[in-house]
Amino acid sequence: MNDLIQADTLIEAKWIIPVEPDGVILTQHAIVISDGIITDILPTPKAKLRYEPQQTITLNNHALIPGLINLHTHAAMTLLRGFADDLPLMEWLNDHIWPAERQHVNAQFVYDGTKLACAEMIRGGITCFNDMYFFPESSIDAIINSGMRAAIGIVVIDFPTAYASDTDDYLAKGMDLRDQYYQHPLISFCFAPHAPYTVSDGAFNRILTYAEQLNTPIHIHLHESLDEIRFNFESTGIRPIERLHQLGILSPAMIAVHMVHLTEQEIRLVQDYGCNIVHCPSSNLKLANGIAPVPSFLDHGINVGLGTDGAASNNRLDMFEEMRQAALLAKATSGKADSLPAAQALKMATLNGANALGLGGKIGSLTIGKAADITAISFSDIDLAPCYNPISHLVYTASREHVSHVWINGKMLLQEGELTAVNPLELQQRSEFWYKRIKATSKL
C-alpha cells in the first residue's frame, strides 16, 4: 500500500459547489488544502484513503462555495453606516457625506472603518473585496491584520482631501503604495478614478497610460444616476460613457460600477469593448437611482459581478442579499421567471468578480490550483429545510447568518461563526468612538 499523501487541511462536506463548471454540485466530497492552495477535490471516502491531513474538518450538513467577492465597496464608510439616510445621491454626497469626510476622515478613521468592514464581510462569507477610498495604506494595514484579500483602489478625484492635494499627489501616493505591496499574496490594485463628474480629461489620460503599462484594471462609478448623466451632458455635450469612449477608457480592463441608465447603443458599446459591470442592486434601490438592465447585459454576454457599495448607502456589506436582489429584480424587470437563475447569481458573486479583477486564475471558483478561499454555509437550521437544490437555497433562502466557516488563502478566519483573527469587542469600542465624534459635529 502506498504511503498517504501529507496535506494541511481536509474539509469534508455534504455539498461542494465549485461554480466552475456551471451548475455542478458535488455530493459527499472533500477539498484538500496545502500551502494555502486547493490541491485536490474528490469523493470523501477516496480522500480518507489517499491523504493524511494535519487537520480534518467535517461539515456534514454544509455547502462549500468559493469565497464571495464584493466587486465594489468603500470599506471604511462602515463608520458612516446609517448617516444621512433616505436622501437622493447628489444631496447625500454634497450636503452630508463629503462634508463629514472632510471633517473626520484620516488614516485612523480608514483603518478602524476598514477593519470593521472586514469583520462584517468575513462573517458574511466574503473573502475578497474591491475597495475605493482615501488613505489606502491604512486600508491595507487593516486588511492584512484581518487576513482578508482585497483589490485596493489608487484613488483619483479632482478636489483636494486630507489624503492628497491634486491628481499628481493622488497618483504618486497610489503608485508608491502599489510598488510597496505589489507582490503581497492578498493585495492587488486597481486605478480608481471616482467618476466622470469628478475627474478631468487630463487625469483620465494619465490613468489610462499607467493602467495600460501596468496591466491594471480601472474601477469607476459610471451612469449611476440621471443627475450625473445630465451634469456631464451639460458640461461636455455628450453622455459620460461616450466621453470615456472618446478618451479610450473603455476596454476589458474597465470595471464600471452601477451602469443603471444606458441606452441599447451604449450597452452594445460596453459589449464591443469587453468592459466589466458591477451591479449594486441594494445601493441603487436605496438611493432611488433605478434598476440596472442586467438581463440585457447578460443577453449581450457582458461580464457582470456584484457589489454592495459602501455601508453608508446600502447599509449592509451582505453579498447574500445582493445575490437575491439581483435575481429577483432581473425577473421583475424582464418579465421572465428564468431570467438570472440562482447558479448565475452565484457566479456573479464569485467567478465573475474574480475575472473582472484579473484574478480569475487565482480565486472565484473551487478549482485545483487556485487559492483556498472557501466559504461554508450550514444548512442545519429549520428555516433551510427541506433542501431540494443547494444552489437555489444559497440565493433564495440562505443568509449571511448561515455562514459557519471561512478560509482565505487556506487560513481559517471564521470557525463556527466566530472570528479567529479579529477582536469584536475592540471593533465595537472603536465604532463607538467614531459614532460619538461624528454625531457631535453632525447637523442631522
N, C-alpha and C positions, 0 to 999 in steps of 0.2 A: 504494500500500500504506500502511495506517495505521501511525503510529508505535507501537512497542512500549510496553506499559504498564510503568512502573517498579514494582519491588517490592523488599522487603528480602531475602526468602528464598524459594526454591523447593525443596521437598522432593519428590523423585520416589521412588516406592516400588512394590514388586510388588503389595502389597495395602494398601488403606485400609479400615479397619473403623470407620465413623463412629459406631456404636451407635444413632444416630438417623437414619433409621428402623431398626426392629428387624431384625436378621439380615442387613443389607446388607453385601456385600463388593465393593468397587470394585477392579478389577484394572488394573494399569499406569496409575495415576492420580497426580496431583501435588496438593500443598497449597501455596497461595500465602499468604505472611505479609507484612504491612506494619504497622508501629507496634504490634507485639505481637498483632495480630488476624488471624484467618483471613479472607482476602478473597476466596478462590476455591478450589474443588476441581473438578478437571476432568481429562480424559484427558491423559496426559503429552505426546503429540505436539501437542495443541492448546495446552497450556501453553507449550511451547517457541516456538510461533508467536506467542503473544499477549503474553508477558511478558519483560521484561529485568530479572532479579533481580540484586541485588548479590552474592549467593552462591547457588549451586545445590548441593544435596546429593543424591547419587544412591544409593539404597538398593535394590539390585537383587534382594535376596532377603530383604526385610524386610516386616513388617506394621506399619502405623501405627495406633495406637489413641488414644483420649483418655487424658490422664494419669490414672492411678489415684487414687482418693480414699479415704483412710483415715478412715472416719467416726467412729472413736473410738480415741484413744490418750492416753497420758501420756508425752509425748516425753522429758522429762528423766529418766525412770526407766530409760533405757538404761544409766545408771550403776549400776543395781541388777540388771542382767541376770544371771540365774543365782544371785541371792542368795535363800536360803531356799526352794529348790525342793522340790517333792514334798510340799506341805503343803496342807490344806484352807483355804478362803478366810479364814474368820474367825481361825483360828490364824495364818495367814500375815500377815494385816493387823495383828492386835492384838499378837502376840508378836515380830514381826520387822520388817515394813515400816514401820509407824508409829513404832516406837522409832528405827529407823535414820533416818527422815526428820526426826524431832525433833532428832536429834543432828547431822545433816550438811547438811540442805537449806538452802541460802541462795541469794542471787542468782547467785553464780558457779557453784554446782552446777547450777542450772537452765540457765544459759547454755551451759555445757560439755555437759551431757547432751542438751539440745535440738539443739545443733549436730551432735553425734554422730548423733542420730536423723535429722536432715535429710539427712546424707550417706548413711546407710543407705537411707532412703526414696527419695532421688533415684536411687541406684544400682539400686533395685528398681522404677523406673518410676512411683513415687508423686509426684504433683505438688501435692497439697493434702491437709492433714490437719486433723482436728477435735480440738483439744487441751484437756485439763483438768488444770491443775496450778497450783502456787503460783508466786509471783514471775513472773507472765505478762509483765511488762515485759522481763525477761531472755529469756524465750522469744521475744518479738517481735524483740529485737535479734539473736538467733541466726538466726531465720527470715529476716529481711531480709538479713543478711550472707551467708546461704546461697542466697538467690534463690528461696526456696520461697513457696508460698501456704498460708495457714492460717486456720482459724477459731479464735479464742482464747477460752477459757472464762473468764468472770467468775465465779471460784470462790467458793462459799459452803459453809461447813461449821461446825457448831455449836461446835467446840472451837478454842481459840487455837493458832496456829502461829507460827513465826518470821516468817511473811509478814503475818499480820493477827491482831487480838485478839478480834474478835467480828463478828457479822453486819453491823453498821454499818460497821466497818472494811473488811471484805471487799468490800462493795458500793461504798463510797466510792472505794476504790482501783481497783476494776474499772471503775467508771463514768468516773473520771478518765482511765484508760488508753483507754477507748473514745473519749472526746472527742478525745484526742490523735491517734489513728490512724484515726478513722472513715472518712476519705476516702483512705486508703492503698490503692493498687491491688491489693496482695497480702494484705491483712489484713481479716478480718471478725470478728464477735463472736457468741458465744452466752452466755446465762446458764448457769452450770454448778453448780447445787446438787448436792453429791456423791451423796447417796442419801437415801431416806426415813428410814433409821435414823440419819442424822447431821445432819438439817436439821429445824428446828421448823416448826410451822404458821405462826407469825408471819413467819419468814424466807420461807417459800413464798409467803405473801400479798404480801410486798413485791416479791419477784422477779416474780410474775405481773403486778403493776401496772406495773413497769418494762418487762417484756417486751411487754405489750400496747401501751404508749405508744410504744415504740421499734421495734415490729415485728421483734423479735429472737427467735431460737429458744431453747428451754430444753433443755439437754443433761444427762441424768441417768442414773445407774445404777438399774435397776429390775428386780425379780424375778430377780436373778442367782442366788441360792441359796435353798435351803429354810430355812437358818438365818435369813436376812434376813426371809423371809416370816413365820416363826414368831415372831421377835422383835417385829415390827411388830404382829402379831395379839395377842400377849400384852400389849403396851403400850397398844394402842388399841381392840382388839376387832374390827378389820377388817384386811383384807389391804392391802398397800401401794398397789396400783393403785386400790383403792376409796377410800383416803384421798386420793390425788391427784385422783381424780374429784370427791370432795366439795369439795376446795379449788379446783376449777376449772382445774387444771393441764392436763388432757387437752385437746389441740387439735392442729391441723395444725402448730403451732409446736413441739410436743414431739418431741424426739429421745430415745427410750427405749432404753437400752443393755442388751443381753443378753436380757431377756424370755424366760428359759428355762422358767419354771414358770407357765403360765397355764391357766386353765380355758377351756372353749369360750365361756362367757359373757364372760369377760374379753377374749378375742380379738375378740368382736363389739363390745365396748366400744371397743377400740382402732380397729376399723374405723369405727364410728359417728362417732368424733371426729377421724378422719383423721390419727391420730398416725403418726410415723415410727419404725421399729425398726432398731437396729443389731445385726446378727448377728456375734458374735465367736467363731467355732467353735473355734479352737485354744485360746484362753484358757479357754473353758468346759470343754473336754475336760481341759486340764492341771490345772485346779483342781477337777476332778471335780464340777462344778456341774450337768452334764447337757447335753442337746441341745435347743436351742430348736425348737419345732414350726414350722419355716419353711414347709414345704408348706402348712400350714393358713393361715399368714399370707398367703401368695401367693394361695391359693384365695379369701381374703376381700378381695383387692385392696389389701392394705396395702403401703405403700412400704417396702421393706427394703433397707438398704445394708449394707456390710461394714466391719468394723474389726478391727484387730489386737489392741486393748487395749495396755497398756504392755509393754515388753520384759522387765519383771520377772515377767510372768505368761504369757508366750507361748512362746518368748523371742525371737521374730523379728518385725520390722516388715515382713512379707512378704505382700503382697496376692495374689500368685500362689498362695501356699499357702492363703490364706483362700478364694479362689475355688474351688480344687479341693476343699478340705474341705467347703465349703458344698454344692457339687453332690453329692458322694459321700454325705454324711450325709443329705441330703434323699431320695436314692434308697433308702438303707438304712432310714430310719425310715418312709417311705411305702410301701415295697414296690413302688415303680413306677420302672422304669428311665428313664422320660421325665419324671420329676419334676425340676424345676430344671435345664433343659438349659443347655449351655455359653453360649449367647447371653444367657440370663437372668442367669447368674452374672457375666458381663462387665458387663452393665447395672447389676447391684447394686454392682459395684466402681467404677462411673463415674457415670452419669447419675442413678441413684437417690440416691447420696450427695450429689450436687450439689443435687438437688431438696430433700432433707431440710434442707440448709443455707440454702435460699433463694437458691442460686446457679445454678440450672438454666438461667437465661437467659444466663449468662456462661461456664460451664465444664460438663464432663461428657459432651460429645459433640463430634465434629469437624464443626462446622456453620459456615457462613459467618456472620461477625459475632461469633462467640464468641472468647474469648481463645485464643491459640495455646499451649495446654497439651497437649503431644503426647509420647507415648512410642513409641519404635521398638524392635521385637523382631526380632533376627536369627534367621532360620531356616536358617542355613548349617551348623550343627553336624549331624553324622550322627545324633545322638540325636533329632533332629526330622524325620528323613527316613523314609519319604516323607510328604508333607502333602496329604491329600485335602480338608481343611476347616480353614482357618487359625483360625477361631473356636474350634472344638473343640480344636485344638492349643494355643491360648493357655491354656485352662483345664485340660486333662488332661495335657499333655505339656511345655510350656514352663515355665521357672522364671525367677526374677529374674536369674539369671546370664546369661540370653539377652538382657537389655535392653542395647541398644547406645547409644542416644541419648535424651536427654530435653530438651524445651523447656518453659519456663514463661514465659508472657506473651511468647512469641517469642524468649526468650533461651536459648541452648543451655547447659545445666548439666551435661550428660553427653555426651561425644564419644568414640565407640568404646570405651565402658566406663570412661572416665577422667573424674573430676570436674574441672570447669573453674573453679569458684568457691570450692572448699573444699580445704584442705591436709590430706590424710590423715595425714601424719606428726604434725602439730600435734594432731589429734584423738586419735591413739594416745597421745601424751605426756600429754594431759590425762586420758584414760581411766585410764592407769596411775597417775597422781597420786591420783585418787579411789579407785581399787581399793585402794591401799596404806592410804589414810586410813580407809576403811570397814572393811577387813579387820582393821586393828589394834584396832578397838573392837567387833568383832562377837563374839557368843557362839557362832557357828557354826564 
